[in-house]
Amino acid sequence: MKTILVPIDISEEKASAAALRLGRDMAKMYGGKLVLLNVVEQVPGYVVAQLPEDFHRGALADARARLKAMAQEHGLDETADVVVREGHAPTEILAFAEDIEADMIVVASHTPGLVDYLLGSVAARVVRHAQCSVLVARNFEG
């Protein structure tokens, strides 16, 4: 396994940390490269007009900083690539996995909310449509 992609939802820190730990351990075990990805959802145009000019740039910078901090907390200062993309999370995760020719995606599972029941979760969409193996990490620490 050369490349392991771990999509990180920085708003779901505990669940994402479980996926990050599992991805880190698998990368060490197989001598692979770990790539952390955060997808910042696009803000609709009618909302963008109401936001400060630098909001978009600030949101991307904040996501990158938080992702790097998570990597550092898990001992991945220089060993993992950190990438932030903008768009619809499942679509961007799947496209990026293909772009980097990921051998595996380690995605976090969280307690589903109403939106997940109505629309389906990001993890479920990734599992259904990925061109590589997908490992779903559950957070058992509560």
N, C-alpha and C positions, 0 to 999 in steps of 0.2 A: 504494500500500500504506500504509494508515493505521496499522495496529496489528500489530506483530510480537511473537509470544510466544516466549520462550526458556525452556523448562523446564531447570532446573539441578539436577543430582545432585551435591551438594557432596562426596559420597564418591568421585566420579569426576572429580577436578579437571581433569586434562589434557583429557579428552574434552569436558567441559562448557565449558572455556575456548575450545575450538575453535568450539563452537556460539555462545558469547557473542560472540566476535570476528566471526563471520559475521553474526549478527543485528545487531550494532552497525553493521557496515559497510552492511548492507542498509537499516537504518533511516536512516542518513545519506544514502545514495544516493536513497532514495525520499521523504525528508522525513517518515518515519513515526515513531510512538511505539514505544519498546521496553519490553516488560514482561518482567521476570525472575520466574520462579515456581519455588519449591522446595516439594516435597510431603514432609511428614514422615509416615512410615507410622504408622498407628494401632497402638498396643500392645494386644494382647488383654487383656480384662478380668481374666483369671486372673493375668496378669503384673503389671498395674497395681497389684493389691493388695499385691504384694511390693516395690513401689518407694516411695521417699520421696514425700511429698505434692506437693512442688514440682517433681518430675521432669518432668512434662508441660509445665508452663509454662517450665521451664528449657530443654527441648529445642526448643521453638518459638522462644524468644528466641535461643538459640545458632544455630539455622538462619538466622534473620533477620540476625544479626550477620555470619555467614559469607557470606551472600548479598550483603549491603551491601559487605563487604570485597572480594569478587570484582568487584563493579560498580566500586568505586573503583580497583582495580588496572587496570581496562580503560578508565579515563577516563570513567566514567558516573555520577559523583557525583550530579548532580541531573537528568540527562536520562533516566533509566530508572526506571520504577516497580518496586518490589521487593515481592513478595507471597509469603507463606508460608501454605500450606493443609495440612490434615491429612486423611489418607485413603489410599486405594489410588492409587498414582501415575498409571497410565494413565487411570483413571476421572476423577480430579481434573483432570488436564491437559486432557482432552477437554471436561469440563464448564466449566472456566474459560475455555478458548478460545471456547466458545460464549457464555459470559457477557459477555466483553469484545468479542465480535464480531471475533476475530482474523482478519486477512487471510492470515496465514502463521504456521506454527509452525516454528521452527528447533530441531531436536532432535539431541542428540549420539548418536553411535554409539560403542560401546566394544567391546573384545574380549569375545566372548561366553563366559560360563562355563556350567557344567553346568545351572544353573537356567534360563538363557536357552534352552538346547536343549530342556529338558523343558517349560517353561511359555511360552516366547516372551519376547522383550525388550519393555521399555517402548516403545522406539522403534518396533518392529514393530507393536505395538498401536495406537500413535498414528497411524502411517502408514495402517493399515487402516481406522480408524474416524473420522478427523478429517473435519470438514465444510468444511475449508479446505485450501489447499495446505500440504504439509509438505516441508521441506528437511532432509535428514539430513546432518549435518556429521561428517566423519571427522577424526580427529587424526593428521596425518602426521608430527608431531614426535617420535613415539616414546613 
